[in-house]
Amino acid sequence: MPDANTRNAVYVGSFDPPTLGHLDIIQRGSRLFDRLTVGIGINPDKQPLFSPDERISLVSEMVADLPNVEIRCFEGLSVTFAREIDAAVLLRGVRTVSDIELEFTMALTNHSLAPELETVFLMASEKYSHISSTLIKQIARMGKDLADSRLQRFVPECVVEPLLERYRKIS
């Protein structure tokens, strides 16, 4: 992939649900790269809370003010997706020390599979370093009566109601 644009990056994840931490990485990445593609990974072995179309809609609403960011779903390896969209950089967010070990292993594997791709790590902003999609799901599921105002600390406003509504349907 020698013709990939080094100013094009891809940020992949499940985004189920998308968080303020995700938004922070997307905003910062959009300033670093000419084009940033948010790749919503579809893993057939997982049962996501939101469908791919719902996640595209939520992330699209979150980044509506970022003209150089596009949202796409993909299946398979992130390095294959990066090649398909002519990205030269895999952007990754790192929250904790345990994330660093996992991300380092993933970066080495990706480099073995696609040596032409570079991995760039952005440290999570301090105020978002504790946020995970798993934590947010737990708050939404267990604290439905309190969750609305509390969830706004962790997810963009456009995600709060769809998240709570999903758990109302499940209960």
C-alpha positions in Angstrom: 0.0 0.0 0.0 2.7 2.6 -0.9 0.1 5.0 -2.2 -1.8 5.3 1.1 -2.1 8.9 2.3 -0.1 9.4 5.4 -2.5 12.1 6.5 -5.4 9.6 6.6 -6.0 7.7 9.8 -8.5 5.2 11.0 -9.8 4.8 14.5 -11.5 1.4 15.0 -13.6 0.0 17.8 -17.0 -1.4 18.6 -18.4 2.0 19.9 -21.2 0.1 21.7 -22.1 2.6 23.1 -19.9 5.5 22.0 -18.5 7.4 24.9 -17.1 10.8 25.7 -13.7 9.1 25.7 -14.2 8.0 22.1 -15.4 11.5 21.2 -12.3 13.0 22.8 -10.0 10.7 20.7 -12.0 11.4 17.5 -11.8 15.2 18.1 -8.1 15.2 18.8 -7.4 12.8 15.9 -9.4 15.0 13.5 -7.0 17.8 14.3 -3.9 15.7 13.7 -5.0 14.1 10.4 -6.6 15.4 7.1 -9.1 12.6 7.2 -10.1 10.4 10.1 -12.4 7.4 9.5 -14.1 5.9 12.5 -14.4 2.2 11.8 -17.2 0.5 13.6 -16.2 -3.1 13.9 -18.7 -5.8 13.4 -17.8 -8.9 15.4 -20.2 -11.8 14.7 -19.1 -13.5 17.9 -20.4 -10.6 20.1 -24.0 -9.6 20.9 -23.9 -5.7 20.7 -26.3 -3.5 22.5 -26.8 -1.4 19.4 -27.0 -2.5 15.8 -24.4 -1.3 13.3 -26.8 1.2 11.8 -27.6 2.6 15.3 -23.9 2.9 16.1 -23.3 4.7 12.8 -26.2 7.1 13.6 -25.0 7.8 17.2 -21.4 8.4 16.2 -22.4 10.5 13.2 -24.5 12.7 15.4 -21.5 13.0 17.9 -19.1 14.2 15.2 -21.5 16.2 13.0 -19.3 19.3 13.5 -16.1 17.6 12.3 -16.1 17.8 8.5 -13.0 15.6 8.0 -14.4 12.6 10.0 -16.4 9.9 8.3 -18.1 6.8 9.9 -18.1 3.4 8.4 -18.8 -0.2 9.5 -16.5 -3.0 8.7 -16.0 -6.7 9.3 -12.7 -8.5 9.5 -9.3 -7.2 10.4 -8.7 -3.5 11.1 -5.5 -3.6 8.9 -7.6 -4.8 6.0 -10.1 -2.1 6.5 -7.3 0.5 6.8 -6.0 -0.6 3.4 -9.4 -0.5 1.8 -9.9 3.2 2.8 -6.3 4.1 1.9 -5.3 5.0 5.5 -1.7 4.8 6.5 -2.3 5.3 10.3 -4.1 3.2 12.9 -5.2 5.6 15.6 -5.6 4.0 19.1 -6.7 5.5 22.4 -5.0 4.3 25.6 -6.7 4.7 29.0 -4.7 2.7 31.5 -1.5 0.8 32.0 -3.3 -2.5 31.2 -4.5 -0.9 27.9 -0.9 -0.2 27.0 0.1 -3.9 27.2 -2.9 -5.0 25.1 -2.5 -2.2 22.6 1.3 -2.8 22.3 0.6 -6.5 21.5 -2.0 -5.5 19.0 0.3 -2.9 17.3 3.0 -5.5 16.9 0.6 -8.0 15.4 -0.8 -5.3 13.1 2.7 -4.3 12.0 3.5 -8.0 11.2 0.3 -8.2 9.1 0.7 -4.8 7.5 4.2 -3.2 7.9 3.2 -0.2 5.8 0.7 0.9 8.5 1.8 2.9 11.5 0.0 2.9 14.8 -0.3 6.2 16.7 -1.4 6.2 20.3 -3.3 9.0 22.0 -3.4 8.9 25.8 -6.9 9.4 27.1 -7.6 12.7 28.6 -7.5 12.4 32.4 -11.2 13.1 32.8 -12.1 10.2 30.5 -9.4 7.6 31.4 -11.8 5.6 33.6 -14.7 5.4 31.1 -15.4 2.2 29.3 -18.4 1.0 27.4 -18.8 -1.8 29.9 -19.0 0.6 32.8 -21.6 2.7 31.0 -23.8 -0.3 30.2 -23.7 -1.2 33.9 -24.7 2.2 35.0 -27.5 2.3 32.5 -28.7 -1.2 33.3 -28.6 -1.0 37.1 -29.3 2.7 37.8 -32.1 3.4 35.4 -33.8 5.8 37.8 -30.7 7.9 38.3 -28.9 7.2 35.1 -30.0 10.1 32.9 -28.0 12.8 34.7 -25.1 10.5 35.6 -24.7 9.1 32.1 -24.1 12.6 30.7 -20.8 12.5 32.5 -19.7 9.5 30.4 -21.5 9.7 27.0 -22.5 12.4 24.6 -26.0 13.8 25.2 -27.2 12.2 22.0 -26.4 8.7 23.4 -28.1 9.1 26.8 -31.7 8.5 25.7 -31.1 5.7 23.2 -29.0 3.9 25.8 -31.7 4.2 28.5 -34.4 3.3 26.1 -32.5 0.1 25.1 -32.4 -1.0 28.8 -36.1 -0.1 29.3 -36.9 -2.5 26.5 -34.7 -5.2 27.9 -36.2 -5.0 31.4 
